[in-house]
C-alpha cells in the first residue's frame, strides 16, 4: 500500500486550526481523500516559477478608497436578528478566559 | 407555447402589449413549480405569496400608466419572474447557501444584484438549490438533496447553480442568477441546455452573495438565449460602492451588438484542451459546433495555452485557501448554526485550504499557485493578441448519473478542467447549447478578453439565429 501524503496527526491538526470537529471515521476518510488531492496538486512542484510575480487577483485595482463618512447601516435589531444568543445589544460568545474542560 | 417558456424578450413584448398580465405569467411559473418541483428539487424556498402580491401590484401599475413604453424602459425586467440562487442574500427571505449551517438564516439586507433586479421590476419567484456553499460541479453536495436534470431525472443537473438551471429550462422561472467560481454557472447551463454567462470578475457586484473564493467568484446568470443574457447583464453589471473589486468601467449597451457582423472574427482553439480525455459523444457534438461557427464566418485559429494544463491543480490550491478564510465567519455566533453542521465537501475544502496556507506550506502551495495563476493569465493575454475569442468545451462528460462521482472528490474536481481557466484569468465566458447526445444537452463556451462581454453576445447571438438548440425544452 502506498504511503498516504497526510498523516492522521496532520489531519487532526488542520481540523483543529480550522475549528472543525472530526470523528475517528472522518479523520480516516479525509486522510485518504485529502492525500489523493494533494498528490494531484503536486504536479505544480515540477513547474519553474522563479521570477514570476504571485498575483492575488485579476482586476489590477489597488487601494479603492471612499471618504471616511458615516453611511446608513443596519440597525441593532437587524444586525442581531440572526444571533441565537444575545444580551443588551451584544452578541453573546463563549468565554475566552475561563478554562475549558 | 406555455407562457413561462417564453424568453424574457418575448414575455416583455407580450406584457407591454397587454396580451399577458404579470399575474398570469407568475401564476404559470408557480403552477409548474407546484407540479414538478417535488421531483426536480430546483427550489429551496418558493416565494409564492410574495411573488403574487408583487405581480398584482405591478399589473395595477401597468394599467394605471399612460406611457407603458416609458415604464418598461425605466424598469427593463418589469414583471419577469426570476429565481435567485440561494447564496444571494434576499432581505426577509431565507438564504441558506444550501447548507444546514444557514438553515434558518434570514438576511437583513439584499445583495446588490437582488436590489438591482428588484429595481428593474423583476419578481423573485424563489431561491434555488445549489451545491452547499457553491462547492461542486454536479448539484449533489446540497444539504437539501440534489437537483435532478429535467432532461433525465436520473442525471445530475450540473453545479453548483443546479437549481437555477433546472428552474429555467423547465419553465419555473424565465431566468435565474448564479455564481461561477470555477464553472458553476456554465456547467449547469451546459447540462440543462441553457445559456450561462460568467462575466468578467468584477463586472457584477459580489456584495451580498455568500462568498466562496473572493478573487474568483463571478456573479452571473442562466437564460434561454443570448439576448436574454444580455438583458440580465445590462441590469446587473456596473460599479458598486459596496464591492471595491468592481471597476468604474462603463457598461456598454449590450443589445446593440446583436446583429453586428461576425465574419472575420478569430476564434482560438487551445490545443491543450483537445489533448484531454473527453467523451467521444461530447466530442462529436463539439466538432459540429466548430464547423457551424466557421459557417458563420469565424476564422478558426490554432492556439496554445501552455500552462492551462496546470489550471485545475492551481485552482484547487487557491480556491480552498480562499474558502477556508471565507467560511471562518460561520461559527453560529452572529447567524446560523455552528460548524458541526458543515457537510463533507465544505470540510474537505476548508481543510485543504487551511493546510495550504499553514506555516511551512504557504510558499510551496499558496504562493506557488499564485505564480502559476499569473503564468496562466499571461498565456490568455498573449492569446488575445492573436485571436478575438477562445473556444472550449464546457464538460468532459455528458450529464452523469446521480451518485456516480460523489464518492470520488478528485474525479469531481476534474470536471472543472475546461471551466476554471476563465476564473483563474478573470475573463468572461458564455456557455451555450450546441446539440444533444443520448437525449442529453451538450454545449460549448466562448471566452473573451476582460470586459468584452459584448463580443460573446455578438457571436452567440449570430449562432442562435442560424440554429435552434436553445429552443429545445424537456418534456415534463
HADDOCK unambig.tbl for C-alpha pairs under 7 A between the chains (distance, minus, plus):
assign (segid A and resid 14 and name CA) (segid B and resid 351 and name CA) 6.06 0.50 0.50
assign (segid A and resid 14 and name CA) (segid B and resid 354 and name CA) 6.40 0.50 0.50
assign (segid A and resid 14 and name CA) (segid B and resid 355 and name CA) 6.16 0.50 0.50
assign (segid A and resid 15 and name CA) (segid B and resid 351 and name CA) 6.28 0.50 0.50
assign (segid A and resid 18 and name CA) (segid B and resid 350 and name CA) 7.00 0.50 0.50
assign (segid A and resid 18 and name CA) (segid B and resid 351 and name CA) 6.84 0.50 0.50
assign (segid A and resid 18 and name CA) (segid B and resid 354 and name CA) 6.60 0.50 0.50
assign (segid A and resid 20 and name CA) (segid B and resid 339 and name CA) 6.52 0.50 0.50
assign (segid A and resid 20 and name CA) (segid B and resid 340 and name CA) 6.92 0.50 0.50
assign (segid A and resid 21 and name CA) (segid B and resid 340 and name CA) 6.59 0.50 0.50
assign (segid A and resid 34 and name CA) (segid B and resid 352 and name CA) 6.99 0.50 0.50
assign (segid A and resid 37 and name CA) (segid B and resid 410 and name CA) 6.05 0.50 0.50
assign (segid A and resid 40 and name CA) (segid B and resid 313 and name CA) 6.86 0.50 0.50
assign (segid A and resid 41 and name CA) (segid B and resid 313 and name CA) 4.72 0.50 0.50
assign (segid A and resid 44 and name CA) (segid B and resid 310 and name CA) 6.96 0.50 0.50
assign (segid A and resid 49 and name CA) (segid B and resid 371 and name CA) 6.41 0.50 0.50
assign (segid A and resid 49 and name CA) (segid B and resid 372 and name CA) 6.95 0.50 0.50
assign (segid A and resid 52 and name CA) (segid B and resid 371 and name CA) 5.65 0.50 0.50
assign (segid A and resid 53 and name CA) (segid B and resid 371 and name CA) 5.72 0.50 0.50
assign (segid A and resid 53 and name CA) (segid B and resid 374 and name CA) 6.96 0.50 0.50
assign (segid A and resid 54 and name CA) (segid B and resid 367 and name CA) 6.41 0.50 0.50
assign (segid A and resid 54 and name CA) (segid B and resid 370 and name CA) 4.51 0.50 0.50
assign (segid A and resid 54 and name CA) (segid B and resid 371 and name CA) 4.06 0.50 0.50
assign (segid A and resid 54 and name CA) (segid B and resid 374 and name CA) 6.39 0.50 0.50
assign (segid A and resid 55 and name CA) (segid B and resid 370 and name CA) 5.19 0.50 0.50
assign (segid A and resid 55 and name CA) (segid B and resid 371 and name CA) 6.36 0.50 0.50
assign (segid A and resid 55 and name CA) (segid B and resid 373 and name CA) 6.92 0.50 0.50
assign (segid A and resid 55 and name CA) (segid B and resid 374 and name CA) 5.88 0.50 0.50
assign (segid A and resid 56 and name CA) (segid B and resid 215 and name CA) 6.98 0.50 0.50
assign (segid A and resid 56 and name CA) (segid B and resid 370 and name CA) 6.30 0.50 0.50
assign (segid A and resid 57 and name CA) (segid B and resid 215 and name CA) 5.27 0.50 0.50
assign (segid A and resid 58 and name CA) (segid B and resid 425 and name CA) 6.52 0.50 0.50
assign (segid A and resid 58 and name CA) (segid B and resid 426 and name CA) 5.43 0.50 0.50
assign (segid A and resid 59 and name CA) (segid B and resid 245 and name CA) 6.99 0.50 0.50
assign (segid A and resid 64 and name CA) (segid B and resid 244 and name CA) 5.98 0.50 0.50
assign (segid A and resid 78 and name CA) (segid B and resid 108 and name CA) 5.64 0.50 0.50
assign (segid A and resid 80 and name CA) (segid B and resid 334 and name CA) 6.93 0.50 0.50
assign (segid A and resid 82 and name CA) (segid B and resid 105 and name CA) 6.44 0.50 0.50
assign (segid A and resid 82 and name CA) (segid B and resid 334 and name CA) 5.92 0.50 0.50
assign (segid A and resid 82 and name CA) (segid B and resid 335 and name CA) 4.31 0.50 0.50
assign (segid A and resid 82 and name CA) (segid B and resid 336 and name CA) 6.69 0.50 0.50
assign (segid A and resid 83 and name CA) (segid B and resid 333 and name CA) 5.97 0.50 0.50
assign (segid A and resid 83 and name CA) (segid B and resid 334 and name CA) 4.61 0.50 0.50
assign (segid A and resid 83 and name CA) (segid B and resid 335 and name CA) 5.00 0.50 0.50
assign (segid A and resid 91 and name CA) (segid B and resid 333 and name CA) 6.87 0.50 0.50
assign (segid A and resid 91 and name CA) (segid B and resid 334 and name CA) 6.63 0.50 0.50
assign (segid A and resid 93 and name CA) (segid B and resid 333 and name CA) 6.54 0.50 0.50
